[in-house]
Every structure is written in C-alpha cells, then in structure tokens.
Amino acid sequence: MLIKICGLTKVTEADYLNANHVDFAGFVLFFPKSKRNITIEQAKEIMQALDPSIKKTAVVVKPSIKQIRQIEAAGFDYIQIHGMIDPALFSQIRLPVLKAFNVKDMDTIADYRLDKNVAGYVFDAHEPGSGKSFDWSMLSDIPRDNKLFFLAGGISADNVKEAIKKLSPDGIDVSTGVEYNASNKTGKDPQKIEEFVRIIRTEQKTYNRFSFYK
Ligand SMILES: O=C(O)c1ccccc1NCC(=O)[C@H](O)[C@H](O)COP(=O)(O)O
C-alpha cells in the first residue's frame, strides 16, 4: 500500500515523512485559496530535506503551461492535476501525471485511461483538502486498470482501515487527517502521521498473511 501525505508546508514535516518511510509527498502550488499553498522555492527547500525515495508531487488546479514548465524545472517526480485541463495542454506535460477527480468529474476518467503519461488516479472529495469524505460506493463501478488508484478525501486514523477493506486502493492520500487540530499549532502532526502509517502497515500485514491462505 502506497502512502501519500499531501499539503506539506514546513521543512520539519519532511522529517516526519522520512521517519515513517512514506511513499509520496504532495505540495500545493499556485492555489492561494488553500491554507497549504506554498511557493516553488518553499517546496524546493522541503524537498531537499526529504529522503530521495519519497516521490515529490506538485499538486495543482487547472495549471497554465507556464506553471507546468516551472514545476518540471523544479525537480518534482509527479504532477497531480485537479480540474479540467485542455487536452492540447495536457499532452505537453513532461512529468508523470496523477489525475485527480473531485466527485463531479469522476466520469471523465475515460479520457485518461489510454494516456501513457497518466501514472494514476486520485479519487478525492468535492473540495480537495477539506478533510471531508465522499460516497465511496461511487468507486465500486469504476473498472481498475494498470494505473495507480489512490483514495483521498477525509481519510484519517478513524476510517483508513475501513477504506482499505472496502476499496483495496493502491494508495491512500491524506492531508487534514494527519494535521493538528489545536488552535495554537498548524501543519502536520508527527504523532498522527505515525499512527496513520502504523494502522496502514498493520492492515497490510494482516491482508498479506490472509492472502497466503486464500
Ligand atoms: O490540500 C489542499 O488544500 C488542496 C487544494 C487544492 C487542490 C488540492 C489540494 N489537496 C490535494 C490532496 O491531495 C489532498 O491530500 C486531498 O484532497 C485529501 O485532502 P484531505 O481530505 O484533507 O485529507
């Protein structure tokens, strides 16, 4: 199971991801409406502190070609795209894409299935980064293919086990669920990250043992 922690804003948060050997780190860029929005320069600083095995993902909403080129030049491994983007522009992207779907646009997945540059899909709630979930039954009719299937949207230590059991995703994407919810602290909470990762890894071990006997 791949684990993606999204919305990093501080260099210290890189240590929490390194310590827990997560697989992907996400950085929200060019989206001032988000409290997690950071500049490419800030993202670069955090990326330098990340273990090289962690895939660095630029998270953007309807990016322009100028923004895409800046992201490509900055050393990201993936670009995660929310919202509709013109096919002519999409075909010019030189990084592997994680295409995000935010409930209303889930039927557009057909447009991306044959695109070799699309490495995976992120199925997310209507409002990305809101900590709100969505009706997972929407995903049961979506045929799996060879691309990565990430589940996002309101996942936390409370529901991640259920999410894995119900949907068997390739990866889990979390942001709000591993953040402080105290008024005097912001950003990612190392204890929540540790607990979240432990639950996933334990669930995975149980599943692997069970599969052996199937
Ligand atoms: O996090 C944001 O603020 C954000 C803003 C705009 C586009 C994407 C954004 N986040 C994308 C993510 O991958 C989040 O991890 C995902 O939406 C899950 O968020 P959460 O429900 O808070 O766990």
The ligand as an ORCA input file, in Angstrom:
! r2SCAN-3c Opt
* xyz 0 1
  O      -4.908     20.476      0.192
  C      -5.382     21.428     -0.440
  O      -5.670     22.483      0.098
  C      -5.629     21.300     -1.914
  C      -6.040     22.412     -2.611
  C      -6.263     22.336     -3.965
  C      -6.081     21.153     -4.631
  C      -5.673     20.027     -3.942
  C      -5.461     20.077     -2.592
  N      -5.095     18.939     -1.899
  C      -4.996     17.710     -2.593
  C      -4.753     16.467     -1.918
  O      -4.177     15.567     -2.496
  C      -5.303     16.167     -0.554
  O      -4.455     15.299      0.078
  C      -6.632     15.501     -0.721
  O      -7.511     16.435     -1.248
  C      -7.157     14.971      0.594
  O      -7.335     16.006      1.493
  P      -7.954     15.736      2.937
  O      -9.395     15.479      2.769
  O      -7.676     16.993      3.657
  O      -7.211     14.575      3.524
*
